[in-house]
């Protein structure tokens, strides 16, 4: 078991304006799996991702990742947790425009305790030939693969992807998902994908649906579809 969320509560506002972003949510995820989390806007998906990534803290409940009790960590300890254990990929690539592909990735590699081999990551994501290019010289799909490489280079236990195909066309989306699938298979990285796109659930080992801050459904996928075959 890599992730355990128990009785998780996160509230915003007070009194009549109080809203439960997470309302006693519970879930478990095994190590080395791909999990897709689905739900409408306001269901708690982004809040859950922020908690898993140590970007925010629960009001109550318990969150454990890789045996580390994330609940109750100080701000400094959460920074260490993010640096050591978590890689992030967002909808918008957030690459540094004045740095090359390789330099964008090195920024993270240089502060990582046990980084993966640069050449191995570049080859795995098929961006080795772009290593000297700048972000503006790449397509959206290529930039997103660089963002994945930057997240993966530090060899995280957990790769969190927030709407990673939201800004991409269908062809580029499928390509990016193929490489996320490859990262999971090649490096054994546990992957959590937050998305509105129901079709992406086909590639998951586990599918979790959120509604009104609660886990309404958690299913193991018995018939996984390779990312290359998804109808997006």
PEURSUL-V12093 format. One line per field, one symbol per residue. phi: phi as a letter, one per 20 degrees, with the letter a starting at -180 (. if undefined). burial: I if it has 24 or more other C-alpha atoms within 12 Angstrom, else O. A space follows every 10 residues. Layout:
phi->???
burial->???
//
This chain:
phi->.eccdclfcb dcnbmfefce fcclfbacbf fmddddddrf gneoffffff ffemebcffb occcclneff gnffgfffff gffedcddcd gdflfefedf gffgffgegf defcfffgff ffffelcgfd feeegfedff ffffffffgf fegelffcdd ddlfdfddff ffffffffff gfffffdmff ccdebeegff gfeefcdddd blncfebcce eecfdggfdf ee
burial->OIIIIIIIII IOOOOOOOOI IIIIIIIIII IIIIIIIIIO OOIIIIIIII IIIIIIIIOO IIIIIIOIII IOOOOOOIOO IIIIIIIIII IIIIIIOOOI IIIIIIOIIO OIOOIIOIOO IIOIIIIOOI IOIIIOOIOI IIIIIIIIII IIIIIIIIII IIIIIIOIOO OIIIIIIIII IIIIOOIOII IIIIIIIOII IIIIIIIIII IIIIIOOIIO OOOIOIIIOI OI
//
